[in-house]
Amino acid sequence: MEIIENIAAWRKRYADWLTHRRAITHNDDLGNSYPFVKNTRAPFSPARRALPMLNLALISSAGAHIDGTAPFDTTATSGDLSFREIPSQIEAADLRFASRGYDPTSVQSDINSLLPLGRLFEFESNGIIGQLNPVFWSCCGFIPDADALIEHFTYSACNRGGRHSHDDACRR
């Protein structure tokens, strides 16, 4: 199943939007003409087992990175397509968030508002999910090129995730 339906048409709309945006703005505002992806079907695969039997991998657009490591480049016009692999058992105080479009100070005060690791570990200990993956992946939250995001980040994270024991997170 296609993740973005009719990708050729979306690429054309995106290219037109990008040309128009460069001509009129130099700020973070996407404007009213941004070509949001509008699929008629969701790329969905039903779970093959009950949640308590599944291992969960977390992929986040929170812009999370470990304190002392390079943050995401939030000034890049097309967004930063890199991703970070972070241990799931990390302390909240050791995480930072590279953001564009929101103030990360409130996230630092309650990390579960954006990155629900604490809640997921509670689910694991209560038997709601089987096991949380030992690492999670985070990308920059501002990547307007949905096609590039899918091609670069999603498939890369899924390939790296294949080394871990999460269930069906990346079936296509």
N, C-alpha and C positions, 0 to 999 in steps of 0.2 A: 504494500500500500504506500502511496506517495505521502510524504509528511507535509509537503506543500502541494496542494492540487493545482494543476495547470501552471507548473513552475515557469514555463517560458513567458506566459502572460504576466506573472508576478514580477519576473526579472525586468521586463520592459517597463512596467509601472514603477518599479523601484529606480531604475536608471533615469526615467523622466523626473521622478521626485527629487533624486539626488542632484540632477542638473538644475532644477528649479530652486532647490534649497540653497545651493551654493551661490546662486545669483542674488538671493534676497536676504539671507540671514548669516550671521556669524555667531549665533548663540546656541544654547542647548535645545531650544524649542523645535520640536519635530514639525510643527505646523499642522494645519487641518487636512493637508493633502497626503499625509504619510500613507503608503499602501499597505495597511494591515493585512495579514494573511487571513482569508476568510474561506475556510474549508467547509464543504457540505457534510463530510464525514470526518470523524476524529480517528487518528491512527491509534487504534485500541486493540490490545490483545488481552483476552480474559485470563485471569489467573488459573493455573492448572491445578493448584492445591489451595487449601485453606490458609489464611494469613499466619496462623501459628506455626505453619510448616514452611513458611517462606523466609528467605534471607533478603533483606532490603538494602539497596544501594541508594545513597542520597546524592543527587546532582542538583546544584543550586546556582542561581544567578545572583547570589548575594554579594559577589565581589569580595568574598572572604579570602584572607591571606594570613599567614603566620607573622606575628610581630617580628620585625627585624629582617623580613624577606621583602623582595621587590613587590610593591603594590601593582594593581592593574593600571594601565595608562588610561586615565579617565579623560584625557585631553584629545585622544585620537578621534578624528572626525568620524571614522567608520566603526569606532569601538575597538576594544582590545580582544582579539580572538584567542588569546592564550587561556589556559586553565591551570588551577592549582589542585594538587592532590594533597589532602590534609588528613592527619589521623583523626578518627572520630572521637577518640578519648581525650581530645585537647581541652584544656581549661579555657573558659570564656575569656579570661584576662589575657590569654596569649593570642587571641584573634584580633585582627583589624579588618575594616571594611572600606574598600575603595569604592566610592559612590559617585554617581552623577545624577542629579535630580532629586536627591533627598539628603537630609542631615543624618549621618550615621551615629550621632551621640545617643539617640534613643535606643538604637539597636545594641549599642555597647551596654546599656543599662538592663536590657532584657533580650539576650541573644536569641531566645526561643521565638521571639516575634518574627524573626527572619530566617533563622537557622535552627530548626527544632530538634537539636541533638538530645537535649535533656528529656523532652517528651518521648522521643523515639527509644531512648534507653529505658524509660519507664514502661513503655509498651513491651519492650523485650523482656524486662524483669517480670512483668505481669502476664507473659505468655500471649499477648495480643499479636505480636509478630514473632517470627522465629529468631532471627539474629540480625543485628545491624552490622553492615560491612565495616571492617576495621579502618577504612579510609572513606572520605567523601570527596567529591569534586566540585569546585566552584569556578564560575566564570564571571566576567564583568557583566553587570546588569544592563549596560548600554551597548547594544550591538544592533543597529538598525537593519543591517543586512541579514535577514532571516535565513536566506539560502546559505550564506557563508557560515553562519552559526551552526546550522545543521550539518553542513559538509565537514567543517573543521572540528568544532567542539563536541558535538553529540557523538559522532562516530569515533573520534579519538578517545573520549571518555569510555565509551562502550568497549572499545578494543582494550583499553587499560583495565577496565572492570572485568574483563574475561579472565584475568589472573586471580580474581577473587571469587568467592562462592555465592554471589547474588543470583537470584532466580528470575530469569525471563525479563530482566529490566531492559534489555536491548534487542529484543526480537523485532525483526522487521518483516 
